[in-house]
Amino acid sequence: MHKDDDEIHEILSSIDKTDDDAEVDFPDFVKALKGNRPNPPYTEAMVQRAFQSFAKDMPLGRIRNEQLSEALTSYTGKWEEKKALVAMRDAGLIGHVIDYHQFVHVMFQL
């Protein structure tokens, strides 16, 4: 499917909702991904506290990769280890120490 310049401009203009600067920046991109998704039944603070409860002996806002994997594979409704690792990788959460504070903030942006 080939889009002409006018169609591409129309699509990009529909995404540039946060500041009308004629550019699709990260907040515009996140908002486009969210679409008309309903608000979740939990708050940013609730998610931060959930991460914090698994991040033992870590500075506030940080969790070890192993701790997050353990949380995902041990809670009610737990995931298999492979599924947890794939989800963490897809979310960009692979590293020795993860900054969950920043991750959660981006999840709730806009």
HELIX and SHEET records of a PDB file:
HELIX    1   1 ASP A    5  ILE A   15  1                                  11    
HELIX    2   2 PHE A   26  LYS A   34  1                                   9    
HELIX    3   3 GLU A   44  PHE A   54  1                                  11    
HELIX    4   4 ASN A   65  SER A   74  1                                  10    
HELIX    5   5 GLU A   81  ASP A   90  1                                  10    
HELIX    6   6 TYR A  100  MET A  107  1                                   8    
SHEET    1   A 2 ARG A  62  ARG A  64  0                                        
SHEET    2   A 2 VAL A  97  ASP A  99 -1                                        
END                                                                             
